[in-house]
Amino acid sequence: MFVIVVYDVDVERVNKVNKYLKRYLFWVQNSVFEGEINKDLMDKMMSGLSKILKEKDSAVVYIFDGFRIERKILGVVKGFTDNII
């Protein structure tokens, strides 16, 4: 499956999140990662990322699996979420 991760974290954790996500995906822009990943690694990545995020942090994971598109939000929900994709 193809995954895009977008995050908004406190400046104190930016490098930690960046370094962590580089284990699984490619860094394409500030606070944006993407790449192909299998289900097991995806679950492991999501679990580890959840442990890094604190109360004001947020990460949005877009999962493209064939024709199915899913969005998962970790941490704080920011903005409207009703009509995305």
VENGIUR-V429626 format. One record per residue. N is the residue number from 1. PSI is psi in degrees with one decimal (NA if undefined). Layout:
BEGIN
n:N psi:PSI
n:N psi:PSI
END
This chain:
BEGIN
n:1 psi:153.1
n:2 psi:137.1
n:3 psi:140.3
n:4 psi:129.0
n:5 psi:127.3
n:6 psi:130.6
n:7 psi:155.4
n:8 psi:101.2
n:9 psi:162.0
n:10 psi:144.7
n:11 psi:-28.8
n:12 psi:-22.7
n:13 psi:-0.1
n:14 psi:-50.0
n:15 psi:-36.6
n:16 psi:-44.9
n:17 psi:-44.3
n:18 psi:-49.3
n:19 psi:-40.6
n:20 psi:-48.6
n:21 psi:-25.4
n:22 psi:-18.7
n:23 psi:-25.8
n:24 psi:-32.3
n:25 psi:175.7
n:26 psi:134.7
n:27 psi:119.3
n:28 psi:-20.8
n:29 psi:163.8
n:30 psi:124.5
n:31 psi:21.2
n:32 psi:128.5
n:33 psi:154.1
n:34 psi:162.8
n:35 psi:172.9
n:36 psi:139.9
n:37 psi:147.3
n:38 psi:169.4
n:39 psi:-44.7
n:40 psi:-46.5
n:41 psi:-34.0
n:42 psi:-47.5
n:43 psi:-41.9
n:44 psi:-43.9
n:45 psi:-46.0
n:46 psi:-42.1
n:47 psi:-47.1
n:48 psi:-40.3
n:49 psi:-39.3
n:50 psi:-34.6
n:51 psi:-26.9
n:52 psi:-36.6
n:53 psi:141.7
n:54 psi:-172.1
n:55 psi:-32.0
n:56 psi:0.0
n:57 psi:157.6
n:58 psi:144.2
n:59 psi:137.9
n:60 psi:129.0
n:61 psi:119.6
n:62 psi:124.5
n:63 psi:120.2
n:64 psi:110.3
n:65 psi:94.3
n:66 psi:-125.6
n:67 psi:-1.5
n:68 psi:132.1
n:69 psi:129.9
n:70 psi:149.0
n:71 psi:128.9
n:72 psi:138.0
n:73 psi:127.7
n:74 psi:136.9
n:75 psi:-145.0
n:76 psi:135.0
n:77 psi:122.0
n:78 psi:134.1
n:79 psi:-172.1
n:80 psi:142.7
n:81 psi:4.4
n:82 psi:-43.7
n:83 psi:37.8
n:84 psi:131.7
n:85 psi:NA
END
